[in-house]
Amino acid sequence: MLVCEVTGNVWATKKEQSLVGLKLMVVKELNKAEHSFVAADVVGAGIGETVLVATGSTARKAISEREPSVDAAIVGIIDSLEVDMQSVSGNR
């Protein structure tokens, strides 16, 4: 799973049938500010929230049994996050 921030919404009036009814959001990885992508939102996240994003087949399973054309899904809203910066940067 990835830790991301929700940065925007996606509206698409014409889309593949399996995407109908899905809320699509733009997210960016917290440690890779230049990497943004679209994720289906199954938990009701909003812009500015920190979220957990599942990718690949796990993302499709989080949405439903219908196998939508999705490779990323917001599966959790993070209330609190604690990170040991020495571990992240490799300086122990």
Secondary structure, DSSP 8 states (H G I E B T S, - for coil): -EEEEEEEEE--SS--GGGTT-EEEEEEETT-TT-EEEEEESS---TT-EEEEEETHHHHHHH-TT--S-SEEEEEE-S-----HHHHHT--
